[in-house]
Amino acid sequence: MPSSPFLLDDKVFPALGLLKVAASLREAGHTVDVLDLSGKADELGALNTYVSRNPGVTFGITATSPQMPAAMRILKALPPDAHVILGGPPRNPGTCRGQKRSQE
């Protein structure tokens, strides 16, 4: 979860949809970690630490429309071969499906 540019406190509204997905995956027997980057001064540093300790995992990123610039920074910081699921309100899956990530 990236930081929010429109909330005074990132922790006021937790991403319940993401937590619901995580709970469902756990109930199905999958191992799930939720990395909450909201309010972190060094989001990408925290992400890089996590990625280095957990290679080969699938990443889920949730973001609202105003959070998309931060979500894209996170997406670009992930390994090029990482599996990534992007969601959140509102999201049009047709705009992202099948697109390759640029490593610019």
N, C-alpha and C positions, 0 to 999 in steps of 0.2 A: 504494500500500500504506500503510494507516494504521499508526500506532504501536500496539504491543501492550500492553494493560494487565496482562498476565499473564507476560510474559517479563522476566527481569532485563536481558537485552541483546537489543534488537530485531534485531540483525544475525546472531544465532546460527542462526536458521532462515529462510533466504531463501524467498520464495514461488516454489517451483519450478514450480507449475502455471501461474502467470502468465508466467513466463519461457518455458515450453514453448509457450504460446499465442503469445507475441511471436515466438518463433523460427519457428513455423509460418506466421505472417502474413508475416514477412520472406521466407521461402522462396517464398511465393506472390506476392512482388513488392510487398508493401505497405510503406510507411514506418511504423516503430514506434518510439516512445520509451517507456521505462519510467521513471516518476517514483516513486522510492522515498522515501516520506515517513516511513518508520519511523526513529525516533530524532531527527527534526528538532524543534527547539524551537518553530519557527513553521511548522507544517504548512500552515496556510491561506495564509500569506504566500508560501511556496514555490509553492503551487498557483496562487495569483493571478498570480504572476510568469509561470509557465508558460502559463497560459491567455491572458494578455495578449499573449504572443509567438507563440501558436499557436492562432488563432481557428478555429472550425469543425471541430475534430477530434472523433473518437469517444473516449470515456473508458471504460476498464475498471477496475473497482475490485474488489480481492480482499480478503476479510475473513473471519475466523472469527467465531463467534457473540459472543465477548467483545469483538471489535473493532468490532461493529456501531455503537455510539454514535459512534466516530471516523469510521467510513465514512459515516454519515448526515451528520455535520458537513461532510465533504468533498463529498458529494452535493449538499447545500444550497448550498455555495459555488460550484458550477459554474453556468455560464450556464443560464437556464431552458430554452433551446432545444437544449442539448447532448444528444447521443446518449450514453447510459450503459449499460454492461453490468456487472452486479453478480454476482460469483461468489465461490467459496471454500468450504471445507469447514466445516460442512455448510450447504447452502443449499437452500431449497425455492423453486424458481422460481415456483411457483403463488402464493406470497404477494406477489410483487413485480410480476408480469406485468400490464401494462396500467395500473398505478397512476400517477397524476400526482404529481410532486414538489411538496410544499408549500414556499413561499418564506418561511415564518415566521421 
